[in-house]
Amino acid sequence: MMQQRDTLSTTFAALADPTRRAILARLAAGEASVTELAAPFSISLPAITKHLKVLEGAGLIRRGRQAQWRPCTLDAQPLRDVADWVQQYRKFWDHNFDRLEEYLREMHPQEKKS
């Protein structure tokens, strides 16, 4: 369990930055070069490289090498781990929404169920 928690911390830290989230969103559409990933941002190529290193360290991307082209690809397994962790709290939220729905029905008993 502690290993998963450490992995989750690393993943959440990587996801905390909007530039890194945008890079992941781009990679969800398919592999891309560092230059292609940098294009939409007004930051330097070395800054993009630093973001990529964080993502790679979190296991969210893989960087390859094909001659002069260095493609980056998404590795979504850490995101699956985050989704599994969040899923544990679904029961809590479902219960609270059920209680809210019940409360609202008590407040407005004349309204019909939809």
JOTAGI-V61067 format. One line per field, one symbol per residue. ss: DSSP state (2 for helix, 1 for strand, 0 for the rest). phi: phi as a letter, one per 30 degrees, with the letter a starting at -180 (. if undefined). burial: # if it has 9 or more other C-alpha atoms within 8 Angstrom, else .. A space follows every 50 residues. Layout:
ss->???
phi->???
burial->???
This chain:
ss->02222222222222200222222222200001122222000000222222 22222220001110010010111100222222222220022222222222 22222220000000
phi->.dddddddddddddddcddddddddddddkdaddddddedccbddddddd ddddddddidbbccbbhdccdcbdcdedddddddddeecdeededddddd dddddddbdddddc
burial->......##.##..##....##.##.##...####..##......#..##. ##.###.######......######..##.##.................. ....#.........
